[in-house]
Amino acid sequence: MIKRKQQQVSHPSDEAGFTIIESLVAILLITILLAAIAPTIIIATATRVQSKRVELATQAARTFIDGVKTGAVTTPATTIEQNGTLGGNLLNTANMQAPVTSTSQYLYCVTKDTNNNLAVLKDPDCTSNPDKIFYIQAAKIIVRGSTPADSTGIPKDGYRLGIRVYRSDIDFTNAKASNGTDKKTQNTFTGTLGDRQSPLVEMTTEIGSRNTSFNALCQRLAITSSTTSNTTCN
């Protein structure tokens, strides 16, 4: 006697898979979504990199200032002599032009070691240092007729230190610098790689010692070019 096998009836499943059309539509939707959010990701990344760069440049400027105050960094050779007016204490292209070459006597190299410690070097040719991350341009701003330092190099009347920090990939043939209200410093917000020709940081600070009198400091902040008529200091 022959036994009949019961045939199984196959029912179509709702999870049988996607068709080619459905797969193509899904790929298209993902592509559109990525294209929509890509600019936001790029801007966010560029802004993060730029803000970190400005933060590190500010840290380099403060390291330079501390080095000059303690004598660990050589005092800038460039001296800007002013008449003792308030405007003379500010950096501009008239009293300190933008650097035109990496061998300029007032350029310093900033390097970073494996422990992320910054070091300021006075190199006659900063281009020979492959580890540099910044250039620092610095100059002494003094009042005409004053004695910024004594014979031993210790600050006497003191001086104002002007600083610009540039990226290491700057093209010195087209370097920029702020001039009055025309600011050229880079913004922390950017959607691109940033302007490598503009300074990341520009600042001034006072350099003095225990020998620096209040009158010497006041003369550098004078509101007139005549020290005798400046009753605030006298």
C-alpha positions as CSV (number, residue, x, y, z in Angstrom):
1,M,0.0,0.0,0.0
2,I,1.4,3.3,-1.0
3,K,1.3,6.1,1.5
4,R,0.6,9.6,0.2
5,K,2.9,12.4,1.5
6,Q,1.1,15.5,2.7
7,Q,2.2,18.4,0.7
8,Q,3.1,21.6,2.6
9,V,1.5,24.7,1.3
10,S,4.0,27.6,1.4
11,H,2.6,31.0,2.4
12,P,4.4,34.2,1.3
13,S,6.1,35.9,4.2
14,D,5.9,39.7,4.8
15,E,9.6,39.6,5.5
16,A,10.7,38.0,2.3
17,G,13.1,41.0,1.6
18,F,13.3,44.3,-0.2
19,T,12.9,44.5,-3.9
20,I,15.5,46.2,-6.1
21,I,13.3,49.4,-6.4
22,E,12.9,49.6,-2.6
23,S,16.7,49.2,-2.1
24,L,17.4,51.9,-4.7
25,V,14.9,54.3,-3.0
26,A,16.5,53.6,0.4
27,I,20.0,54.3,-1.0
28,L,18.7,57.6,-2.6
29,L,17.2,58.7,0.7
30,I,20.4,58.0,2.6
31,T,22.4,59.9,0.0
32,I,20.1,62.9,0.3
33,L,20.3,62.8,4.1
34,L,24.1,62.7,4.1
35,A,24.3,65.5,1.5
36,A,22.0,67.6,3.8
37,I,24.0,67.1,7.0
38,A,27.5,67.1,5.4
39,P,27.9,71.0,5.4
40,T,26.9,71.1,9.1
41,I,29.5,68.4,10.0
42,I,32.2,70.2,8.0
43,I,31.5,73.6,9.6
44,A,31.4,72.1,13.0
45,T,34.7,70.3,12.5
46,A,36.4,73.4,10.9
47,T,35.2,75.6,13.8
48,R,36.5,73.1,16.4
49,V,39.9,73.0,14.7
50,Q,40.1,76.8,14.3
51,S,39.1,77.5,17.9
52,K,41.7,75.0,19.1
53,R,44.3,76.7,16.9
54,V,43.5,80.1,18.3
55,E,43.5,78.8,21.9
56,L,46.9,77.2,21.3
57,A,48.2,80.5,19.8
58,T,47.0,82.4,22.8
59,Q,48.8,79.9,25.0
60,A,52.0,80.4,22.9
61,A,51.7,84.2,23.3
62,R,51.4,83.9,27.1
63,T,54.4,81.5,27.2
64,F,56.4,84.0,25.2
65,I,55.4,86.9,27.6
66,D,56.4,84.8,30.7
67,G,59.7,83.9,29.0
68,V,60.5,87.5,28.4
69,K,59.6,88.5,31.9
70,T,61.8,85.8,33.5
71,G,64.6,86.2,31.0
72,A,64.2,82.7,29.5
73,V,63.3,84.3,26.1
74,T,65.6,86.9,24.5
75,T,64.1,90.4,24.5
76,P,62.9,91.5,21.0
77,A,65.6,93.4,19.2
78,T,63.1,95.6,17.3
79,T,62.2,98.8,19.2
80,I,59.3,101.1,18.3
81,E,59.8,104.6,19.7
82,Q,56.7,106.7,20.4
83,N,55.9,110.1,21.8
84,G,53.9,108.8,24.7
85,T,50.4,109.0,23.2
86,L,47.7,106.6,23.9
87,G,47.5,105.6,20.3
88,G,51.2,104.8,20.2
89,N,50.6,101.9,22.5
90,L,48.5,100.1,20.0
91,L,49.8,97.7,17.3
92,N,49.3,98.8,13.7
93,T,51.1,98.5,10.3
94,A,52.7,101.9,10.7
95,N,54.7,101.1,13.8
96,M,55.1,97.3,13.3
97,Q,54.6,96.1,9.7
98,A,53.6,92.5,9.0
99,P,56.7,90.2,8.6
100,V,58.0,89.8,5.1
101,T,60.3,86.8,5.6
102,S,60.9,84.0,8.1
103,T,64.5,85.3,8.7
104,S,63.2,88.6,10.2
105,Q,65.1,89.5,13.3
106,Y,61.9,89.8,15.4
107,L,60.5,86.4,14.6
108,Y,60.5,83.5,17.0
109,C,59.6,79.9,16.5
110,V,57.1,78.0,18.7
111,T,57.4,74.3,19.0
112,K,55.5,71.6,20.9
113,D,57.1,68.4,22.3
114,T,55.6,65.0,22.8
115,N,54.2,66.1,26.2
116,N,52.4,69.0,24.5
117,N,54.6,71.6,26.2
118,L,55.3,74.7,24.2
119,A,58.8,76.1,23.7
120,V,59.8,79.5,22.2
121,L,63.0,79.5,20.2
122,K,64.9,82.5,18.7
123,D,66.1,81.0,15.5
124,P,67.9,83.1,12.8
125,D,66.0,81.1,10.2
126,C,62.7,79.6,11.5
127,T,62.2,77.7,8.2
128,S,65.0,75.3,9.2
129,N,62.9,74.1,12.2
130,P,60.5,71.3,11.0
131,D,58.7,71.1,14.4
132,K,57.5,74.7,14.5
133,I,53.7,75.3,14.9
134,F,53.7,79.1,15.1
135,Y,55.7,82.2,14.3
136,I,55.7,85.0,16.9
137,Q,56.5,88.5,15.8
138,A,57.4,90.8,18.7
139,A,58.7,94.3,19.3
140,K,59.3,96.7,22.2
141,I,57.2,99.9,22.3
142,I,58.9,102.6,24.3
143,V,58.4,106.2,25.1
144,R,60.9,108.5,23.3
145,G,63.5,109.5,25.9
146,S,62.8,106.8,28.4
147,T,65.2,104.1,29.6
148,P,63.5,100.7,29.1
149,A,66.3,98.7,30.7
150,D,69.5,99.4,32.6
151,S,73.0,98.3,31.7
152,T,72.4,94.8,33.0
153,G,69.3,94.3,30.9
154,I,66.9,94.5,33.8
155,P,63.8,96.6,32.9
156,K,64.0,100.1,34.4
157,D,61.3,102.3,33.0
158,G,59.9,99.2,31.3
159,Y,58.2,99.0,27.9
160,R,55.1,97.7,26.2
161,L,55.5,94.4,24.4
162,G,53.7,94.0,21.1
163,I,53.0,90.5,19.9
164,R,51.5,88.8,16.8
165,V,51.2,85.0,16.4
166,Y,51.0,83.5,12.9
167,R,50.5,80.0,11.6
168,S,53.6,78.1,10.6
169,D,52.2,77.7,7.0
170,I,52.0,81.4,6.4
171,D,53.1,82.8,3.0
172,F,55.3,85.8,4.0
173,T,54.8,87.5,0.6
174,N,51.2,88.2,1.6
175,A,51.2,88.5,5.3
176,K,48.5,90.6,7.0
177,A,48.3,92.7,10.1
178,S,45.6,94.8,11.8
179,N,45.7,98.5,11.3
180,G,43.5,100.6,13.6
181,T,39.9,99.6,13.2
182,D,40.8,97.3,10.3
183,K,41.1,94.1,12.2
184,K,42.9,91.2,10.5
185,T,43.0,88.7,13.3
186,Q,41.3,85.4,12.5
187,N,37.9,84.4,13.9
188,T,37.4,81.3,16.0
189,F,34.4,80.5,13.8
190,T,35.1,79.4,10.3
191,G,33.6,77.1,7.7
192,T,36.9,76.6,5.9
193,L,40.6,76.1,6.7
194,G,41.0,79.6,8.0
195,D,43.1,82.5,6.7
196,R,46.7,81.4,7.1
197,Q,47.9,84.9,6.1
198,S,46.3,86.7,9.1
199,P,47.5,86.6,12.7
200,L,45.8,84.3,15.1
201,V,46.4,86.5,18.0
202,E,47.5,90.2,18.4
203,M,48.2,91.6,21.9
204,T,50.2,94.0,23.9
205,T,51.4,93.8,27.6
206,E,53.5,95.8,30.0
207,I,57.0,94.6,30.8
208,G,58.5,96.1,34.0
209,S,60.3,95.2,37.2
210,R,60.5,96.4,40.8
211,N,62.6,99.3,39.5
212,T,59.8,100.6,37.3
213,S,58.1,103.6,38.8
214,F,54.4,104.5,38.5
215,N,55.4,107.6,36.7
216,A,57.2,105.6,34.0
217,L,54.1,103.4,33.5
218,C,51.9,106.4,33.4
219,Q,54.0,108.1,30.8
220,R,53.5,105.2,28.5
221,L,49.7,105.6,28.9
222,A,49.9,109.4,28.5
223,I,47.1,111.1,26.7
224,T,49.4,113.8,25.3
225,S,52.8,113.8,23.7
226,S,54.1,116.3,26.2
227,T,55.1,114.8,29.5
228,T,55.2,118.2,31.3
229,S,51.5,118.8,30.4
230,N,50.4,115.4,31.5
231,T,49.1,116.4,34.9
232,T,47.8,112.9,35.5
233,C,51.3,111.5,35.7
234,N,53.0,114.6,37.2
